[in-house]
Amino acid sequence: MAWLRTSAYGLSDREREVVDLVVRGLSTKEISKTLFVSEYTLQDHLSNVFDKVGARGRRALVKRLYLDSLLA
């Protein structure tokens, strides 16, 4: 079900990986180490995700992708 929500926004595979780790509560540093990318590259991925989903931060992202569908 989570895959459907993220694919509905046209997220790339890498962006979906980032979202999954954000949802798990990992920090920027932890995510960048997990994905073997720099923190700057990770910030670019997050920025792209926020733009595609229409969120302004991590909390809003999680709310939009996961909580809004539960409350609807």
NORLINMO-V702681 format. One record per residue. N is the residue number from 1. D_CENTER is the distance of its C-alpha to the mean C-alpha in whole Angstrom. Layout:
n=N d_center=D_CENTER
n=N d_center=D_CENTER
This chain:
n=1 d_center=15
n=2 d_center=11
n=3 d_center=12
n=4 d_center=14
n=5 d_center=11
n=6 d_center=8
n=7 d_center=11
n=8 d_center=13
n=9 d_center=11
n=10 d_center=12
n=11 d_center=9
n=12 d_center=10
n=13 d_center=11
n=14 d_center=9
n=15 d_center=6
n=16 d_center=6
n=17 d_center=7
n=18 d_center=5
n=19 d_center=2
n=20 d_center=6
n=21 d_center=7
n=22 d_center=6
n=23 d_center=7
n=24 d_center=10
n=25 d_center=11
n=26 d_center=11
n=27 d_center=12
n=28 d_center=11
n=29 d_center=15
n=30 d_center=14
n=31 d_center=11
n=32 d_center=13
n=33 d_center=16
n=34 d_center=14
n=35 d_center=13
n=36 d_center=16
n=37 d_center=15
n=38 d_center=16
n=39 d_center=14
n=40 d_center=15
n=41 d_center=14
n=42 d_center=10
n=43 d_center=11
n=44 d_center=11
n=45 d_center=8
n=46 d_center=6
n=47 d_center=9
n=48 d_center=9
n=49 d_center=6
n=50 d_center=8
n=51 d_center=11
n=52 d_center=10
n=53 d_center=9
n=54 d_center=11
n=55 d_center=10
n=56 d_center=11
n=57 d_center=10
n=58 d_center=7
n=59 d_center=10
n=60 d_center=10
n=61 d_center=7
n=62 d_center=8
n=63 d_center=11
n=64 d_center=10
n=65 d_center=9
n=66 d_center=11
n=67 d_center=14
n=68 d_center=15
n=69 d_center=16
n=70 d_center=18
n=71 d_center=20
n=72 d_center=21
